[in-house]
Amino acid sequence: MRHKKSFNHLGRTTSHRHALLSNMANSLFIHKRISTTLAKAKALRIYVEPLITRAKSDTTHNRREVFSLLQSKTVVTELFRDIILKIGDRPGGYTRILKVGNRLGDNAEMCIIELVDYNENMLSTVKKEVGKKRRSRKKSDAVAAEGAPKKEAAAPKAEAKVVETPVSAIDAEEKAE
């Protein structure tokens, strides 16, 4: 039973787990997205998000605390300079886990963990307009079965033509007023 177990030990000793999470956090901050197993990604999210929250206030103490976990000056500098500019206004949820599938060798669940504001594909997608959905076709099916004719599809609406006026004509109208 896992009573009162607050985090996943990942089948490693404490020192090995800390080294693993530190290296994965360094890779995540450098590359902005990494591929790993689902269990490691969930453990990494718990490890990384407090570091990003600390980086929001750029003080010497916070830099030293983050450095004590990451052990890389270049990564700490990048976190406090570049990453915080994009993620700083977000109140939390700095990472996203996308499930990919299972690994061929051992069938482990694989995923991609990434920093949220660095995925250009997801940022550029525009939400599609959701039209009115039909609830049921029971009424139309019942009417068709009785022999009443179905309504014909409406003809497509004619597009409005846009007439371009030269800029000089618009200027002449403004001067006349």
Protein Blocks (a to p, Z undefined) as FASTA:
>chain_A
ZZhiabdeklpafklmmmmmmmmmmmmmmnopacddfklmmmmmmmmmmmmmmmmpccfk
lmmmmmmmnopaklmmmmmmmmmmmmmmpgghjbccddfbdcfklopacdddddfklmmk
lmmpccdddddddfbfklmmmmmmnopacddddddddddddddddfklmmmmmmmZZ
